[in-house]
Amino acid sequence: MSKINVSQICFSNPKESNNYSQLYLANPEKRFLEKFGRLAILIDLNFKREASDEIITQAKEWSQALIDFIKGNFYHPTRSGQDIEKEFEDILQKTNNWLQKQKIQEKEFFEKYITNYDIDIINIFKNKVHFSQAGQIKAYLISNDQKQELAKENKETEFLNVISGSLEENNILLFATNNLFDYFPDKKIIQLLKELPVDKAMNEIKQLLSNKTEQINLLALVVSHRDESLISSSDKIEPKQKVQVEPQEIKEAEIDRPLDMNKQTNQPEIKIKQKNPFLKSLELKNKIKAISGRKIIVIFLIILAIFFIQSLISLGREEFKTQQTEKYDQIIANLKTKESELSIALIYGDPDKIKKLFAETKQLLEQIPQKNEEQKTSTQLFYNRYFEQLNKFYRLSVIDNLEPLIDLSSIDKKALTGGLVNIGDDFYIFNPENNYIYLYNISSQEAKIVNNTSANVGRIIQLFPLDNDNLIGYDQNQELLTFNTIDQKLLPLKLETAYSSKKINDLFAYGRYLYLLDSLNNQIYKYTKTIDGFGKEEPWIQGSPNLSNALAFTIDGSIYVFKKTGQISKFYKNTPAEFNLDDIEPALSVQDPNILNYQNKIKLFTDSDRRYLYLLDGASQRLIILSKEGKLVKQLMFPQLKDLKGFVISQREDRAWLLDSTSIFEINLK
């Protein structure tokens, strides 16, 4: 029984030849082999200067990175394998994007050391072969003692064409660097491949080159479709009569056609793959006998009318299917173009163009029909790549599989939590239902209840560190309260105020002062600390600020106020200061119409010792890190944390602790 056989040779001696070559031939496990076939990658790098150890090492690492990228995408478990040729084209597009990025990221390597590179990517699936080339590695079809070149040299540094087709029985494909034929005449290569199994033919070539293997760079991959058990296994090939063979030229327009054999001339032929569906016409094959009589004629006409109507319906359906297929193909083609444009825009960092391309890509994604499994799979793959690029641009990392440091239900079965603050290694968490206060020490990892009484104090809404021994907060009655960590007493705190009503949204202690954000009175009030409490309030912001929609604020010398609009206002020395917040995607919970429960889950923090501004958007499960000018530094998303209520940032800003429901989690920020 005929089967596909593959063999290869690779000699690489960079210091002698000033080239580096690498050949990868996949040997995947059975499930991937049956689904995707075998992948082969041929790489030949040409150096500008004498190859040093450093250059060779870089060349090896770069080549291996390219191979890992291609095989990682090709044998990815999310790929369907339903249309190998389309998926192969998708891999080539991704590889083009990767190569373009590499030219920018490894600019010095390419400019100083690399003249050019030659790469062939080949997929062998059953008896079908798909391949594409960038550079000068040649592909030949060997049939009837002749060698026919299958593709013109591609001088571009990206993959432009795909050649696809079925390898006919007893035919051979040979991929090789040009210098293979510097050492052997055509007839010798043809003779070896024809009269020996491919493995033995490759070994014979190695033996014949044995005195040169430490001097040359050479790549060759051979694919045959035949029963090699019937081929002579003799290690010695008898010389044959010399035959002059001229390679047949292939017209430029014939590139990108499938391999096949012309059945009449028995000569290799490249056929154009038909993209449009074939419309079947309705043909009436039954012979109708001539029958006399008006009644018979009427019946005959009715029958013809029925066939005619059926024909119109059938043709209409086929035409509709054709239109739908063409529409689907056009959307996919447009998406691939947008992906390529987006990859390049991301490299060059043009924010306006990137956002425009994201919007256009999303619009195309929403147009993809979902009528069969292939379309659903394609849509999911495009969406995955879209979100991958979107997250990269918006600096979003998703963190899963978190393990809690402590679950407070272990010390209180009825534990509920409302917020998290710290003084040194002591973390304090309050229960908004009964005013219990829990203490967790991150050094000893011990937890306990440090308050379970609540005389003359309403339900706690927020707590914040006041100094080394005290916490300060407010309750649901808009009254202040304090908790002394030494005597562990929770007490009310009276402030002198000129306003009969107020709406405390947040508070912050900074230096010798306490600041309250009051959205009802459109102001931030400042209170000076005294021996027995705080002095009279002072309006801190001058002018007429709009703080009616303020939710949270923080201070580092300047004051930053987060609003329901999703914007942050900055004030310095009592007046508005410049602050340009970057766009943030996904949308913040306050801007998402599907999220209504963001109240008390928005926390903002920095101080004069921290470099960054930290925004916890608990309802969208994110910790967002910003520069103090509004630039987006990083977003961390925690899908498993459904009830984020508070956070603490370490002094060195290398760790964060998150309160989710009754558990505390530690996060690495570096």
Number of C-alpha atoms within 10 A of each C-alpha: 7 14 14 19 18 20 18 21 17 18 19 21 18 24 16 14 17 20 25 26 25 22 24 18 16 15 12 14 8 10 9 16 17 13 16 25 23 21 22 21 22 25 23 25 22 19 22 15 13 14 21 12 11 9 19 19 12 14 25 16 12 15 21 16 11 18 21 13 15 21 16 11 18 24 19 13 11 11 18 16 20 13 11 20 20 11 18 22 19 15 18 23 19 19 19 18 19 16 16 17 17 16 13 13 12 13 12 11 16 17 12 12 20 17 13 17 21 22 22 22 22 23 23 22 19 16 18 18 21 22 24 24 29 21 21 21 23 20 26 18 21 21 20 13 15 19 23 21 17 26 24 16 13 18 14 14 16 20 21 15 17 21 22 24 21 17 24 17 16 17 19 24 23 24 21 23 20 14 13 16 12 8 12 14 12 19 18 17 19 20 16 18 24 21 20 22 24 23 16 17 23 21 16 18 17 16 12 13 14 10 9 12 16 15 15 21 24 23 23 21 24 22 22 27 20 20 15 20 11 12 13 13 14 11 12 11 13 9 8 9 7 8 11 10 13 10 12 12 11 15 11 9 8 15 18 22 20 20 22 18 18 12 9 6 8 11 12 22 18 20 17 16 12 8 9 10 13 10 13 10 11 13 8 9 6 6 6 8 6 9 10 8 8 9 10 12 13 11 11 15 12 12 12 13 12 12 15 13 12 13 16 14 12 16 16 12 13 17 15 12 14 16 14 13 16 15 15 16 14 13 17 20 12 15 21 18 14 17 22 16 15 24 19 17 17 18 14 12 12 12 13 9 14 20 16 11 17 18 12 14 21 15 12 15 18 11 13 19 15 13 8 8 11 14 15 14 16 17 18 15 14 19 16 12 12 19 14 13 17 19 16 13 16 17 17 23 15 11 13 11 8 13 11 15 14 18 17 23 13 13 13 14 8 10 20 19 24 23 26 23 22 21 17 11 13 18 18 23 28 26 21 20 14 16 24 22 22 22 21 22 16 16 8 9 11 11 19 14 16 18 19 14 15 16 10 9 20 20 18 26 23 24 26 22 19 21 14 12 13 18 22 23 22 24 19 14 13 17 17 23 21 21 23 16 18 9 10 16 16 24 17 19 16 11 14 10 13 9 7 5 11 15 15 23 20 26 23 22 20 18 12 12 16 19 23 21 25 21 20 15 17 19 22 25 20 22 21 15 15 10 6 6 11 18 17 13 18 15 15 17 19 13 10 9 14 13 20 15 15 24 24 25 27 25 21 18 13 17 23 24 21 21 19 19 12 17 18 19 20 23 20 15 12 15 15 17 14 11 16 14 17 15 15 16 13 14 12 21 23 21 13 13 8 8 12 11 11 16 14 20 21 24 22 23 20 19 15 11 10 16 14 19 23 23 21 23 24 29 22 24 22 24 22 20 20 18 15 20 14 19 17 19 15 18 21 18 19 18 14 12 20 13 17 28 23 25 25 18 19 14 11 9 15 11 14 16 21 23 26 24 20 22 19 23 17 17 16 9 13 6
